[in-house]
Amino acid sequence: MNWIGKNVLVTGAGGFIGSHLVERLVEIGAKTSAFVHYNAQGSAGWLDQSPQRTEFEIIAGDICDRDTLARAVKGKEVIFHLAALIGIPYSYEAPYSYVRTNVEGTLNLLRVCLEADVERVIHTSTSEVYGTSKSDFIREDHVLQAKSPYSASKIGADKLAEAFYFSYHLPVSIMRPFNTYGPRQTPRAIIPTIIQQALTKNEIRLGNLEPKRDFTLVTDTVDGFIRMAETGKTVGETIHIGSGKAISIGELATLILTLMNCEKAIVSDSERFRPEKSEVDYLCADIANAKKLIGWEPRHLLREGLMETINWMERNLGSYQQTAYRI
């Protein structure tokens, strides 16, 4: 695909991954529009601080409002759909909010994309749809299991995208990232919360230290989005983006403290645990299809990506509220 002058829309563009994707699209020459959640402050999230702020259009709206979406999608050729409620702990408290945003919002987007006859739609999934893995490496055909309202809402969104491909021939692909991390990520995520506490607290308070996760640096995840859109081989397909390696939360915390030359106690805090039957114990991606179909594999080792994230957070600590744990 020649990205020069390509009309592209990114939903969820003011967030962690979305803001990085917008900037990459600008770099490769796409005519980029950023759909951000409307708020009274007029903030576009991380894009407010982007050095490329004058090089992309910002459209404020709500993924749940179909009229706003229709105006945003009109004339666009490629859609990257990242808008979602993502915090797992809050999904236990407000499940309907997740259904409304993640399921109904995705349905709205798929319908307006179909009406606008867009060339490509890349829908963003999550590895949480699998629950605890039944094998050492999860293939895309692994059984889905909703262990939280968040994961249930993402399964619903994924299945709607799949249904629009089969039912209406919408050229949609599902990209399923495992745990993405890097600069700009909210401290509610595991890696930034460890780094933030290492910089500001006397001890590191985490939830369950035993679960294992597969981590990918955000720049590699963004590469995956671009590659997904560049080939027709992924239309109607789900593709994993991950490292193919798993590390426990306890081991991850120890590694981060080592990289920071920091000696602090790591405490398992029951307040931060998921409900017992809701915990996902193990996630590790099989990325064979990513290599085969889109020529993608991660370029950064975990240590390298963690150092980049640590250095960024040290420079930008003021951007994070240093408060008690909140869901």
Steps between C-alpha positions, in 0.01 A plus 500: 500500500620848415416706808578839342175697509297199616192613696522322835296518822616374841236461774622512859775723364569694819595191696824315557522285186276722287720808541810306393312362199384848392857630509631203302233548233597867467866398464424266210294762319139407574237773516408417858190581705493427873164418659515583872240488775325835538552676834424848631871583533555447129785261575624252240691295758863428415457663160488841670874459559586351163784673311294428186184666633453723193536208258181307577132584542328448836134401504334500843200277554368183659534151357147437627356780283446367151445842338837628621670185379336521158636851450846391615511193274369677189770514231744282693668201336656318798360484854698391806252432780664529844228683697403294806464494876798290606543491880420151626443588870242770417311257276394310813342822630343634179444215253231680301743781417725241338219346300385841382845620394666180385207311351249766394775744408668240279166416338453869419843516340452186294166623367629842393810342344275272297286794388810705411651214297841532665795300362627350826399482866747383765316412820697474827446199724682385816662181628263516800233336281673164554482475877778274626686332216443129438844468333852643522444720193154633414390466138230721354252206504533454880166482683369837628409535868368818660651524849405866550229733369778674305603182320134413435445838336810456283389151393168655399676772301730249330209278402312796355802585285519137390126496425523814285769331292298182448157665470574820308851445357638794699880490448579480871799339672534435875833579658540337841786660697624333814626734777627817334715733711714810455502879531160664575335191648269559795639405844201270542695262273757274664830632358440873560360433848819312594720778361293777660513333842873436464548874439267627773419237765682305768373165375340351188139397563352270235224241473560134423868447415456157338316564170717504187460745212645566155626859460557700180643852469248747358715586196493133401123485550460805276711324237247217520210736431673643194592155365143375555361778282762457229403149393171354387605162639359592841146595391263285704789375714608544861874555551700492824749772585724391788852397591445126531659513846333507842624641831330495841397828663738434788792436263407810300503718812840362603640565151375860497650570843830350383503722189427803722771404752228514762462277807144503631269236641238353265172451686202298380199713600167315519313824416648476150404137435236409246205291621633146549333336200564804281881485505675423172806294592693473175507674161769451235452559128566271210607758238552263208214656303636852555834390358343313210218733394630849576874446543491629858697408808608715796820700453558584868602273785317544832804648678549753221135604501491524879801732504333725241185507714691564824695788346182656361315473831792653689481802266120521511413401856308825541245376247389230745296554816690353793205383705375188676391199297179553304322254272 
